[in-house]
Amino acid sequence: MKPDYWMRLADAARQAPSAPPPDMPFGFDTRVLVEWGSPRDGEGILPWALLLRGALLCASLIMLLSVAMNYQTLREREPGSVAIADSVLRMSMLP
């Protein structure tokens, strides 16, 4: 008959004395959180984080330039000739 190692291990674990865990030193949790939250010398910063920041800056700059260039078109109350031609084409394509 094969010995049941799992049962032996479980029995030994049940018989082991259970001491309470030691108390954490005062301020240890605060120091851990501070060290975890502040990267040192580029540690912890994802290697592509600067690339993503640059892409966000470029996208917002392109958006602002587009709005600035189309500001006059956005302020028009009457549709321009291109808008009228576009709506005529769309209406003629409908069944």
C-alpha positions in Angstrom: 0.0 0.0 0.0 1.3 3.4 -1.0 1.7 6.0 1.8 -0.6 9.0 1.5 1.8 11.9 1.5 -0.9 14.5 1.3 -2.7 13.2 4.5 0.7 13.2 6.3 1.4 16.7 5.3 -2.1 17.9 6.3 -1.8 16.1 9.7 1.6 17.7 10.3 0.2 21.2 9.4 -2.7 20.7 11.9 -0.4 19.8 14.7 2.0 22.7 14.1 1.8 25.5 16.7 0.2 28.6 15.4 1.9 31.7 16.7 0.3 35.1 16.1 2.1 37.1 13.4 4.5 39.8 14.8 3.2 43.4 14.9 4.2 45.7 12.1 6.7 48.4 13.2 5.2 51.9 13.6 5.1 53.7 10.3 6.1 50.8 8.2 2.9 50.7 6.2 3.3 54.4 5.4 6.9 54.0 4.3 5.9 51.1 2.1 3.2 53.2 0.4 5.5 56.1 -0.1 8.2 54.0 -1.7 5.6 52.2 -3.8 4.1 55.4 -5.1 7.2 57.4 -6.0 9.5 56.0 -8.7 13.2 56.7 -8.4 15.5 57.5 -11.3 13.0 56.4 -13.9 12.1 53.2 -12.1 8.5 52.1 -12.3 7.8 54.3 -15.3 6.6 52.2 -18.2 9.0 52.3 -21.1 6.3 53.5 -23.5 4.7 56.1 -21.1 6.7 59.0 -22.6 5.6 57.9 -26.1 2.0 57.8 -25.0 2.3 61.3 -23.5 3.8 62.6 -26.7 1.0 61.0 -28.8 -1.6 62.6 -26.5 0.0 66.0 -26.9 0.2 65.6 -30.7 -3.4 64.5 -31.0 -4.6 67.4 -28.9 -2.5 69.8 -30.9 -4.0 68.5 -34.2 -7.5 68.7 -32.7 -7.0 72.4 -31.7 -5.5 73.3 -35.1 -8.5 71.6 -36.9 -11.0 73.5 -34.7 -9.1 76.8 -35.3 -9.0 76.3 -39.1 -12.7 75.4 -39.3 -13.9 78.1 -36.9 -15.4 80.2 -39.6 -17.3 77.2 -41.1 -18.6 76.4 -37.6 -19.9 79.9 -37.1 -21.9 80.0 -40.4 -25.6 79.9 -40.0 -26.5 79.2 -43.7 -25.1 76.1 -45.4 -22.3 76.7 -47.9 -22.5 75.6 -51.5 -20.6 72.4 -50.8 -23.1 71.5 -48.1 -26.0 72.1 -50.4 -24.5 70.1 -53.2 -23.8 67.3 -50.7 -27.3 67.2 -49.4 -28.7 67.2 -53.0 -26.5 64.2 -53.9 -27.6 62.3 -50.8 -31.2 63.0 -51.4 -31.0 61.9 -55.1 -29.3 58.6 -54.0 -32.2 57.7 -51.7 -34.9 55.4 -53.2 
